Amino acid sequence: RMGQYGLERWPELLASLASAVFFQREGTLVLWHRQDAPEAVRFAGVLARTVNEVPGLPAMQRLDAAGVDAIEPGIGKRFAQGLLLPGEGQLDNRQLLAALLASLQALPNVTMHWHSARAPDEFEPGASERIIDCRGLGARPQWAALRGVRGEVIRVHAPEVNLRRPTRLVHPRYPLYIAPKPDGVFVIGATEIESDDMSPASVRSTLELLSAAYSVHSGFAEARILEIATQCRPSLPDNLPAIRWLKPRVMQVNGLYRHGFLIAPAMLDTAIERLATRTPTLASRFALESE
Ligand SMILES: Cc1cc2nc3c(=O)[nH]c(=O)nc-3n(C[C@H](O)[C@H](O)[C@H](O)COP(=O)(O)OP(=O)(O)OC[C@H]3O[C@@H](n4cnc5c(N)ncnc54)[C@H](O)[C@@H]3O)c2cc1C
């Protein structure tokens, strides 16, 4: 939960882009089945510590069955307890990438090269030039500590489901979420498997994700599966993002793990500061220093 360091920055960043991006801060609902109550207690403890550490972050609200029903009537009273994390937000990642592309294309002096693999050692930047290497797992030849963490995610069209905000379901192996997107589309994700295996989603993962969604809202029964996707998250040993200088004038930004969209504004501000000054103040808060 990045609080003001991430979510507060998104609206102003989005306002500067060439096309609209769905963004809302209706909070996140956290639910769990009875058998996962111990994991829910652990998770609530982590959240409580975060609220203490990050000034200004709104406190979580404990809900009973009636409370869950009041904020998400579609779920009804099938969960005895829940947590509401006020102020949590979400954005449409695909709209964001489309808007970034349109914005880049509208700028003068921007040249894009698609489908062309690059490595930093191919270039020797001049005194006024900088290279910023954001190749995710593609940077592994220059950053041996990077590893892939496989994630599977399912996109469905579910017009019978009326969830208004992202809903997380506490799960013993990985945090699951159902994220509403515009036009009755929901993204159900994401598994977390220590592997850089990019093969298609497994039956087990698909069953887990779809069962989780159906257990939260029976309207998913008639949903239509639009897509089942697999990707690997670029991750460092501590699962925290990092910025480092590979050599003079070549900066690497990597290790965004599960949170690339959530923490992008913080990484952006940190990277810009690192480019602009030799005495950064932001970096220590977010990034592992390994110059
Ligand atoms: C299933 C799944 C669900 C996720 N859900 C969320 C979520 O809900 N919220 C959230 O905040 N984050 C989420 N993430 C994490 C997020 O997607 C990542 O943190 C983010 O994509 C990392 O961004 P990146 O730009 O650093 O790396 P990447 O997205 O991996 O991008 C690296 C790019 O570099 C390119 N490249 C690689 N090698 C080369 C080369 N040699 N030359 C040129 N280009 C190269 C690649 O083609 C790629 O386009 C999820 C990830 C997965 C897999």
Ligand as a Chemical Component Dictionary entry (heavy atoms), coordinates in Angstrom:
data_LIG
# 
_chem_comp.id                   LIG 
_chem_comp.type                 NON-POLYMER 
_chem_comp.pdbx_formal_charge   0 
_chem_comp.three_letter_code    LIG 
# 
loop_
_chem_comp_atom.comp_id 
_chem_comp_atom.atom_id 
_chem_comp_atom.alt_atom_id 
_chem_comp_atom.type_symbol 
_chem_comp_atom.charge 
_chem_comp_atom.model_Cartn_x 
_chem_comp_atom.model_Cartn_y 
_chem_comp_atom.model_Cartn_z 
_chem_comp_atom.pdbx_ordinal 
LIG C1  C1  C 0 -0.265 -12.039 -13.954 1  
LIG C2  C2  C 0 0.247  -10.709 -13.469 2  
LIG C3  C3  C 0 -0.601 -9.863  -12.765 3  
LIG C4  C4  C 0 -0.147 -8.632  -12.313 4  
LIG N1  N1  N 0 -1.005 -7.807  -11.631 5  
LIG C5  C5  C 0 -0.568 -6.583  -11.212 6  
LIG C6  C6  C 0 -1.445 -5.690  -10.521 7  
LIG O1  O1  O 0 -2.619 -6.003  -10.286 8  
LIG N2  N2  N 0 -0.958 -4.486  -10.115 9  
LIG C7  C7  C 0 0.335  -4.114  -10.348 10 
LIG O2  O2  O 0 0.716  -3.012  -9.963  11 
LIG N3  N3  N 0 1.187  -4.937  -11.007 12 
LIG C8  C8  C 0 0.762  -6.164  -11.432 13 
LIG N4  N4  N 0 1.623  -7.012  -12.071 14 
LIG C9  C9  C 0 3.044  -6.654  -12.145 15 
LIG C10 C10 C 0 3.388  -5.753  -13.303 16 
LIG O3  O3  O 0 2.825  -6.249  -14.491 17 
LIG C11 C11 C 0 4.923  -5.691  -13.388 18 
LIG O4  O4  O 0 5.430  -5.233  -12.154 19 
LIG C12 C12 C 0 5.346  -4.738  -14.503 20 
LIG O5  O5  O 0 4.878  -5.184  -15.743 21 
LIG C13 C13 C 0 6.855  -4.598  -14.550 22 
LIG O6  O6  O 0 7.093  -3.588  -15.477 23 
LIG P1  P1  P 0 8.482  -3.395  -16.205 24 
LIG O7  O7  O 0 8.240  -2.351  -17.249 25 
LIG O8  O8  O 0 9.566  -3.189  -15.202 26 
LIG O9  O9  O 0 8.808  -4.803  -16.888 27 
LIG P2  P2  P 0 7.989  -5.549  -18.020 28 
LIG O10 O10 O 0 6.523  -5.253  -17.931 29 
LIG O11 O11 O 0 8.432  -6.969  -17.941 30 
LIG O12 O12 O 0 8.492  -4.876  -19.384 31 
LIG C14 C14 C 0 9.786  -5.097  -19.888 32 
LIG C15 C15 C 0 9.737  -4.819  -21.370 33 
LIG O13 O13 O 0 11.073 -4.867  -21.893 34 
LIG C16 C16 C 0 11.034 -5.568  -23.122 35 
LIG N5  N5  N 0 12.368 -6.159  -23.358 36 
LIG C17 C17 C 0 12.926 -7.224  -22.730 37 
LIG N6  N6  N 0 14.172 -7.445  -23.212 38 
LIG C18 C18 C 0 14.409 -6.509  -24.150 39 
LIG C19 C19 C 0 15.531 -6.194  -25.001 40 
LIG N7  N7  N 0 16.668 -6.913  -24.962 41 
LIG N8  N8  N 0 15.419 -5.150  -25.847 42 
LIG C20 C20 C 0 14.284 -4.391  -25.877 43 
LIG N9  N9  N 0 13.198 -4.627  -25.101 44 
LIG C21 C21 C 0 13.272 -5.670  -24.239 45 
LIG C22 C22 C 0 9.960  -6.611  -22.936 46 
LIG O14 O14 O 0 9.489  -7.056  -24.206 47 
LIG C23 C23 C 0 8.916  -5.836  -22.164 48 
LIG O15 O15 O 0 8.052  -5.135  -23.032 49 
LIG C24 C24 C 0 1.198  -8.240  -12.555 50 
LIG C25 C25 C 0 2.040  -9.089  -13.274 51 
LIG C26 C26 C 0 1.578  -10.310 -13.727 52 
LIG C27 C27 C 0 2.511  -11.205 -14.503 53 
# 
loop_
_chem_comp_bond.comp_id 
_chem_comp_bond.atom_id_1 
_chem_comp_bond.atom_id_2 
_chem_comp_bond.value_order 
_chem_comp_bond.pdbx_ordinal 
LIG C1  C2  SING 1  
LIG C2  C3  SING 2  
LIG C2  C26 DOUB 3  
LIG C3  C4  DOUB 4  
LIG C4  N1  SING 5  
LIG C4  C24 SING 6  
LIG N1  C5  DOUB 7  
LIG C5  C6  SING 8  
LIG C5  C8  SING 9  
LIG C6  O1  DOUB 10 
LIG C6  N2  SING 11 
LIG N2  C7  SING 12 
LIG C7  O2  DOUB 13 
LIG C7  N3  SING 14 
LIG N3  C8  DOUB 15 
LIG C8  N4  SING 16 
LIG N4  C9  SING 17 
LIG N4  C24 SING 18 
LIG C9  C10 SING 19 
LIG C10 O3  SING 20 
LIG C10 C11 SING 21 
LIG C11 O4  SING 22 
LIG C11 C12 SING 23 
LIG C12 O5  SING 24 
LIG C12 C13 SING 25 
LIG C13 O6  SING 26 
LIG O6  P1  SING 27 
LIG P1  O7  DOUB 28 
LIG P1  O8  SING 29 
LIG P1  O9  SING 30 
LIG O9  P2  SING 31 
LIG P2  O10 DOUB 32 
LIG P2  O11 SING 33 
LIG P2  O12 SING 34 
LIG O12 C14 SING 35 
LIG C14 C15 SING 36 
LIG C15 O13 SING 37 
LIG C15 C23 SING 38 
LIG O13 C16 SING 39 
LIG C16 N5  SING 40 
LIG C16 C22 SING 41 
LIG N5  C17 SING 42 
LIG N5  C21 SING 43 
LIG C17 N6  DOUB 44 
LIG N6  C18 SING 45 
LIG C18 C19 SING 46 
LIG C18 C21 DOUB 47 
LIG C19 N7  SING 48 
LIG C19 N8  DOUB 49 
LIG N8  C20 SING 50 
LIG C20 N9  DOUB 51 
LIG N9  C21 SING 52 
LIG C22 O14 SING 53 
LIG C22 C23 SING 54 
LIG C23 O15 SING 55 
LIG C24 C25 DOUB 56 
LIG C25 C26 SING 57 
LIG C26 C27 SING 58 
# 
